[in-house]
C-alpha cells in the first residue's frame, strides 16, 4: 500500500510517499481503507521532533518507519475475530496512528460510525480536535448553560469545534481571532467576536466563567483579569509549548483560577457523543484546505505557517468514494 513515511526530523522535506506493507489484523483489530485523514498539532510536533519527548514514539535518533496522521475516516475492510461493533463495509471515523496511508489498523474502540451527514473528508477533520474541545469544555471546564465562555484561538482546529460545542452546551460564547477570521467565527455561532489586533480581551472589563486558551499568547496573570472570581483559565496542552504547560501545572496547585492542562485522547464513547451533536446540526467541521496523499508535504508546509482556519485534510485518492 502507499503511505507517507517520515525519514527524519525538521521541515516538511522529511516526508516521502512509499510502498509499505499493509497492516496485519489481530483478533481485536479493525482494518480501515482510508478515504481521508486530517493533520493536527501533534503531527507538526512529530515532524519537527520537538519537544524531544515526541521522539519516543516516532523513533530515536531518527524516525523508524513512522507514518504521520492520527485522524481518519474510511470503510471497514476486515475485522478480527473478536470484533463485535463493526463489519466490512461500515463507514467509520476515529483516531489512531499512521493514518496518512491507504490502510490503517487499530482496536475497535478507536472508531465509531461516521456521522451520516458528513463526507469522509469532513469526518476525518473531527476526532482529535473535537475531542480536545469536548474534554476541555465538558470535563475539565464543566461548562453550564448561561455561563460566559471565551475561546482564545477560536478559528483553529480546536477553536472552531470549541465555539460550537460551548454553544451546544448553552454558553454565551466569545471568540478571539485574527481580523481575517472574524466572519468565520461569527458564522459558526459565536455570540461575540474579538479581533485581537483591535482589542485586548484581558483589558475590556468583561469577565468570563471559563477561558479555553488554544494559543498561549497571553500571560496567566493577564488572563486571570478577565475571569470571574470563580472562573477558570484552561490551557489546551496540545497547542502549548512545554514550558507553558509546566508553568500551568505548577500554578494550578497554588492559584484557584488556574486550571490544569489536560490531554484528550479520542475514544469510542466521545466519538459517539460528537456524532450525535453533528447529526443534530450543532457541530459542522471547518476545513481550510485538502491535499491528496501525494502532496502531504505541502499540507505540512501550510500547517507550519500557522494560519490554518479549522482543519487541514489529506484525501487518499485511491479510496473509492
ZICOR-V998004 format. One record per residue. RES is the residue in one small letter. SS is DSSP state (~ for helix, > for strand, _ for the rest). PSI is psi in whole degrees, 0 to 359 (NA if undefined). Layout:
BEGIN
res=[RES & RES]
ss=[SS & SS]
psi=[PSI & PSI]
END
This chain:
BEGIN
res=[x & x & x & x & x & x & x & x & x & x & x & x & x & x & x & x & x & x & x & x & x & x & x & x & x & x & x & x & x & x & x & x & x & x & x & x & x & x & x & x & x & x & x & x & x & x & x & x & x & x & x & x & x & x & x & x & x & x & x & x & x & x & x & x & x & x & x & x & x & x & x & x & x & x & x & x & x & x & x & x & x & x & x & x & x & x & x & x & x & x & x & x & x & x & x & x & x & x & x & x & x & x & x & x & x & x & x & x & x & x & x & x & x & x & x & x & x & x & x & x & x & x & x & x & x & x & x & x & x & x & x & x & x & x & x & x & x & x & x & x & x & x & x & x & x & x & x & x & x & x & x & x & x & x & x & x & x & x & x & x & x & x & x & x & x & x & x & x & x & x & x & x & x & x & x & x & x & x & x & x & x & x & x & x & x & x & x & x & x & x & x & x & x & x & x & x & x & x & x & x & x & x & x & x & x & x & x & x & x & x & x & x & x & x & x & x & x & x & x & x & x & x & x & x & x & x & x & x & x & x & x & x & x & x & x & x & x & x & x & x & x & x & x & x & x & x & x & x & x & x & x & x & x & x & x & x & x & x & x & x & x & x & x & x & x & x & x & x & x & x & x & x & x & x & x & x & x & x & x & x & x & x & x & x & x & x & x & x & x & x & x & x & x & x & x & x & x & x & x & x & x & x & x & x & x & x & x & x & x & x & x & x & x & x & x & x & x & x & x & x & x]
ss=[_ & > & > & > & > & > & _ & _ & _ & _ & _ & ~ & ~ & ~ & > & > & > & > & > & _ & _ & _ & _ & _ & _ & _ & _ & _ & > & > & > & > & > & > & > & > & > & > & > & _ & ~ & ~ & ~ & ~ & ~ & ~ & ~ & ~ & _ & _ & _ & ~ & ~ & ~ & ~ & ~ & ~ & ~ & _ & _ & _ & _ & _ & _ & _ & > & _ & _ & _ & _ & > & > & > & > & > & > & > & > & > & _ & _ & _ & _ & _ & _ & _ & _ & _ & _ & _ & > & > & > & > & > & _ & _ & _ & _ & _ & > & _ & > & > & > & > & > & ~ & ~ & ~ & > & > & > & _ & _ & _ & _ & _ & _ & ~ & ~ & ~ & ~ & ~ & _ & _ & ~ & ~ & ~ & ~ & ~ & ~ & ~ & ~ & ~ & ~ & ~ & ~ & ~ & ~ & _ & _ & _ & _ & _ & _ & _ & > & > & > & > & > & _ & _ & _ & _ & ~ & ~ & ~ & ~ & ~ & ~ & ~ & ~ & ~ & ~ & ~ & ~ & _ & _ & _ & > & > & > & > & > & > & _ & ~ & ~ & ~ & ~ & ~ & ~ & ~ & ~ & ~ & _ & _ & _ & _ & > & > & > & > & _ & _ & _ & _ & _ & _ & _ & _ & _ & _ & _ & _ & > & > & > & > & > & > & _ & _ & _ & _ & _ & _ & ~ & ~ & ~ & ~ & ~ & _ & _ & > & > & > & > & > & > & > & > & > & > & ~ & ~ & ~ & _ & _ & ~ & ~ & ~ & ~ & ~ & ~ & ~ & ~ & ~ & ~ & ~ & _ & _ & _ & _ & _ & > & _ & _ & _ & > & _ & _ & _ & _ & _ & ~ & ~ & ~ & ~ & ~ & ~ & ~ & ~ & ~ & ~ & ~ & ~ & _ & _ & _ & _ & _ & _ & _ & > & > & > & > & > & > & ~ & ~ & ~ & ~ & ~ & ~ & ~ & ~ & ~ & ~ & ~ & ~ & _ & _ & _ & _ & _ & _ & > & > & > & > & > & _ & _ & _ & _ & _ & _]
psi=[159 & 142 & 154 & 124 & 134 & 124 & 352 & 193 & 144 & 244 & 182 & 351 & 350 & 357 & 137 & 143 & 121 & 165 & 123 & 171 & 146 & 144 & 149 & 131 & 118 & 176 & 337 & 11 & 161 & 129 & 123 & 130 & 115 & 128 & 325 & 151 & 162 & 151 & 153 & 186 & 323 & 324 & 322 & 316 & 320 & 323 & 314 & 336 & 25 & 136 & 159 & 340 & 330 & 339 & 348 & 329 & 326 & 330 & 145 & 134 & 350 & 163 & 144 & 98 & 38 & 127 & 124 & 171 & 137 & 330 & 144 & 151 & 141 & 197 & 143 & 127 & 311 & 150 & 150 & 165 & 338 & 358 & 131 & 339 & 335 & 160 & 161 & 137 & 342 & 140 & 125 & 165 & 159 & 196 & 126 & 178 & 158 & 45 & 348 & 66 & 168 & 336 & 146 & 158 & 132 & 173 & 152 & 338 & 349 & 354 & 163 & 163 & 138 & 137 & 130 & 334 & 11 & 149 & 170 & 320 & 316 & 317 & 322 & 336 & 349 & 306 & 294 & 312 & 318 & 322 & 322 & 317 & 318 & 312 & 320 & 316 & 314 & 314 & 304 & 319 & 338 & 52 & 137 & 154 & 138 & 348 & 156 & 122 & 133 & 131 & 109 & 120 & 52 & 350 & 0 & 189 & 308 & 319 & 317 & 325 & 321 & 318 & 312 & 322 & 318 & 320 & 320 & 331 & 1 & 14 & 160 & 117 & 131 & 128 & 138 & 129 & 180 & 164 & 327 & 348 & 4 & 313 & 322 & 311 & 323 & 322 & 337 & 9 & 358 & 135 & 326 & 144 & 130 & 122 & 112 & 345 & 345 & 339 & 140 & 113 & 341 & 354 & 3 & 341 & 349 & 142 & 142 & 149 & 332 & 134 & 117 & 112 & 108 & 353 & 342 & 46 & 6 & 151 & 159 & 317 & 322 & 314 & 324 & 332 & 336 & 10 & 151 & 165 & 327 & 9 & 169 & 133 & 122 & 107 & 137 & 103 & 338 & 348 & 22 & 154 & 161 & 321 & 320 & 318 & 316 & 316 & 317 & 320 & 316 & 313 & 330 & 338 & 344 & 338 & 121 & 320 & 356 & 112 & 157 & 141 & 148 & 155 & 118 & 125 & 118 & 143 & 170 & 316 & 313 & 325 & 324 & 319 & 314 & 320 & 316 & 319 & 321 & 314 & 339 & 358 & 14 & 344 & 133 & 121 & 143 & 120 & 124 & 302 & 154 & 148 & 145 & 160 & 321 & 342 & 24 & 320 & 321 & 323 & 319 & 324 & 319 & 316 & 324 & 338 & 338 & 18 & 14 & 136 & 115 & 225 & 154 & 125 & 142 & 121 & 126 & 106 & 334 & 345 & 139 & 117 & NA]
END
